[in-house]
Amino acid sequence: MEKIAARYVYTLDGGGPIRNGYVEYCPDGEIVAVGQCADPASEENFIEGAIVPGFVNTHCHVELSYMWKMFRKGTGMAGFIDQINALRDTKPMEEKINDIRYRMDRMWGSGISAMADISNCADSFAIKKESPMYTRTFLEVFGTEPEDCQGVIVDVLRLQEEAESYGLDAAPTPHACYTMSPELLTASSREGLKSGYLSFHSEETDEEEEMLKYGRGPMWDNRKAAGMSVPPVCGKSSLLYFLDRLQEVHPAPFEENILLVHEVCMDQEGIDAVKTAMKHPFIALCPCSNLFIHNALPDVQLMRRNGLRLTVGTDSLSSNDDLDIVRELFCLQGHFEGLELGELLTWACLNGAAFLSKEAELGSLQAGKKPGIVAIENLDADGRLTAGSRSHRIV
């Protein structure tokens, strides 16, 4: 039996933090007991910070780790896509694999216990199999030409078989409205929903909204210039368009866990539509990526007022400087008033575990669970995150 104590212990089991608390655990990481120290000064292992459950990164593209520091910031989505197209696969496979392994190890060491990861190929599969981190892999598809739909589905189902041969939980998922024909958007959603999960890039930028609502803007111009088909101009937000395509699979409501990633442009109309159509919607906030690409953030306060279940992702190293959950939380704390550390951790731990249906094991510090035990150090005098706050795994 081992014991760790800290100024704050965030169990995330419904109450606030335990001040001068402790966690007892087995060598394999199973929580035995959580409580308050009778005499904090006598504790051998005491952290002047917080003890929290392992994080869940609900949106990452770990296979793009080789793109670290290659991108210009502030280009908008059209400029970002141009860079992706120019820089993808510009490094040898050995270097790409080494970068994936390095970043997976760093994420684990910083306290990330589980991840919802996007894959377009098999580069990360063997490393995920080796990692102690739980991953669910969303096999993302693209295809703007309707006649390519069936071929794209055949290819992604082969990729799913390959992922499953490594013992991974994996299934197809659509990318975004602007990279897919209406037919492929529905077909890939149909395949993904069979697994019980879907992850979808939604309303990431105003440029996306301009395409769907008005048939104009930088992303529209890029697609037309490249001779690619563009999504239908429907006069609706891209989120409402997605819901229309989703209901081509079957009528709402949807019982599956559906993760809407980014939602920078989400408004009340969209929230109402999501709550009507989906029984278990989740939002993945990736604030550092949003600021990196187009210097905008979602209306988190609106989401909070509407009771949406928020989670936290890092996105990829093509649009972020690190895969660090604490950095994402510090970003959110700095941009939105009234966010206490306990609420932020609920998003980053418990809600993420719920999206992956892993809350029986992950997401909170409770006896019998193995969520990972993580220390966050360098908090301020009031227990809030600072620019110097860092996390590391205890077990």
PEZI-V934240 format. One record per residue. N is the residue number from 1. RES is the residue in one letter. SS is DSSP state (a for helix, b for strand, c for the rest). Layout:
n | res | ss
N | RES | SS
N | RES | SS
This chain:
n | res | ss
1 | M | c
2 | E | b
3 | K | b
4 | I | b
5 | A | b
6 | A | b
7 | R | b
8 | Y | b
9 | V | b
10 | Y | c
11 | T | c
12 | L | c
13 | D | c
14 | G | c
15 | G | c
16 | G | c
17 | P | c
18 | I | b
19 | R | b
20 | N | b
21 | G | b
22 | Y | b
23 | V | b
24 | E | b
25 | Y | b
26 | C | c
27 | P | c
28 | D | c
29 | G | c
30 | E | c
31 | I | b
32 | V | b
33 | A | b
34 | V | b
35 | G | b
36 | Q | b
37 | C | c
38 | A | c
39 | D | c
40 | P | a
41 | A | a
42 | S | a
43 | E | c
44 | E | c
45 | N | c
46 | F | b
47 | I | b
48 | E | b
49 | G | b
50 | A | b
51 | I | b
52 | V | b
53 | P | b
54 | G | c
55 | F | b
56 | V | b
57 | N | b
58 | T | b
59 | H | b
60 | C | b
61 | H | c
62 | V | a
63 | E | a
64 | L | a
65 | S | a
66 | Y | a
67 | M | a
68 | W | c
69 | K | c
70 | M | c
71 | F | c
72 | R | c
73 | K | c
74 | G | c
75 | T | c
76 | G | a
77 | M | a
78 | A | a
79 | G | a
80 | F | a
81 | I | a
82 | D | a
83 | Q | a
84 | I | a
85 | N | a
86 | A | a
87 | L | a
88 | R | c
89 | D | c
90 | T | c
91 | K | c
92 | P | c
93 | M | a
94 | E | a
95 | E | a
96 | K | a
97 | I | a
98 | N | a
99 | D | a
100 | I | a
101 | R | a
102 | Y | a
103 | R | a
104 | M | a
105 | D | a
106 | R | a
107 | M | a
108 | W | a
109 | G | a
110 | S | a
111 | G | c
112 | I | b
113 | S | b
114 | A | b
115 | M | b
116 | A | b
117 | D | b
118 | I | b
119 | S | b
120 | N | c
121 | C | c
122 | A | c
123 | D | c
124 | S | c
125 | F | a
126 | A | a
127 | I | a
128 | K | a
129 | K | a
130 | E | a
131 | S | c
132 | P | c
133 | M | c
134 | Y | b
135 | T | b
136 | R | b
137 | T | b
138 | F | b
139 | L | b
140 | E | b
141 | V | b
142 | F | c
143 | G | b
144 | T | c
145 | E | c
146 | P | a
147 | E | a
148 | D | a
149 | C | a
150 | Q | a
151 | G | a
152 | V | a
153 | I | a
154 | V | a
155 | D | a
156 | V | a
157 | L | a
158 | R | a
159 | L | a
160 | Q | a
161 | E | a
162 | E | a
163 | A | a
164 | E | a
165 | S | a
166 | Y | c
167 | G | c
168 | L | c
169 | D | b
170 | A | b
171 | A | b
172 | P | b
173 | T | b
174 | P | b
175 | H | c
176 | A | c
177 | C | a
178 | Y | a
179 | T | a
180 | M | b
181 | S | c
182 | P | a
183 | E | a
184 | L | a
185 | L | a
186 | T | a
187 | A | a
188 | S | a
189 | S | a
190 | R | a
191 | E | a
192 | G | a
193 | L | a
194 | K | c
195 | S | c
196 | G | c
197 | Y | b
198 | L | b
199 | S | b
200 | F | b
201 | H | b
202 | S | b
203 | E | c
204 | E | c
205 | T | c
206 | D | a
207 | E | a
208 | E | a
209 | E | a
210 | E | a
211 | M | a
212 | L | a
213 | K | a
214 | Y | a
215 | G | c
216 | R | c
217 | G | c
218 | P | a
219 | M | a
220 | W | a
221 | D | a
222 | N | a
223 | R | a
224 | K | a
225 | A | a
226 | A | c
227 | G | c
228 | M | c
229 | S | c
230 | V | c
231 | P | c
232 | P | c
233 | V | c
234 | C | c
235 | G | c
236 | K | c
237 | S | c
238 | S | a
239 | L | a
240 | L | a
241 | Y | a
242 | F | a
243 | L | a
244 | D | a
245 | R | a
246 | L | a
247 | Q | c
248 | E | c
249 | V | c
250 | H | c
251 | P | c
252 | A | c
253 | P | c
254 | F | b
255 | E | b
256 | E | b
257 | N | b
258 | I | b
259 | L | b
260 | L | b
261 | V | b
262 | H | b
263 | E | c
264 | V | c
265 | C | c
266 | M | c
267 | D | c
268 | Q | a
269 | E | a
270 | G | a
271 | I | a
272 | D | a
273 | A | a
274 | V | a
275 | K | a
276 | T | a
277 | A | a
278 | M | b
279 | K | b
280 | H | b
281 | P | b
282 | F | b
283 | I | b
284 | A | b
285 | L | b
286 | C | c
287 | P | a
288 | C | a
289 | S | a
290 | N | a
291 | L | a
292 | F | a
293 | I | a
294 | H | a
295 | N | c
296 | A | c
297 | L | c
298 | P | c
299 | D | c
300 | V | a
301 | Q | a
302 | L | a
303 | M | a
304 | R | a
305 | R | a
306 | N | c
307 | G | c
308 | L | c
309 | R | b
310 | L | b
311 | T | b
312 | V | b
313 | G | c
314 | T | c
315 | D | c
316 | S | c
317 | L | c
318 | S | c
319 | S | c
320 | N | c
321 | D | c
322 | D | c
323 | L | c
324 | D | c
325 | I | a
326 | V | a
327 | R | a
328 | E | a
329 | L | a
330 | F | a
331 | C | a
332 | L | a
333 | Q | a
334 | G | a
335 | H | a
336 | F | c
337 | E | c
338 | G | c
339 | L | c
340 | E | c
341 | L | a
342 | G | a
343 | E | a
344 | L | a
345 | L | a
346 | T | a
347 | W | a
348 | A | a
349 | C | a
350 | L | a
351 | N | a
352 | G | a
353 | A | a
354 | A | a
355 | F | a
356 | L | c
357 | S | c
358 | K | c
359 | E | c
360 | A | c
361 | E | c
362 | L | c
363 | G | c
364 | S | c
365 | L | c
366 | Q | c
367 | A | c
368 | G | c
369 | K | c
370 | K | c
371 | P | c
372 | G | c
373 | I | b
374 | V | b
375 | A | b
376 | I | b
377 | E | b
378 | N | c
379 | L | c
380 | D | c
381 | A | c
382 | D | c
383 | G | c
384 | R | c
385 | L | c
386 | T | c
387 | A | c
388 | G | c
389 | S | c
390 | R | b
391 | S | b
392 | H | b
393 | R | b
394 | I | c
395 | V | c
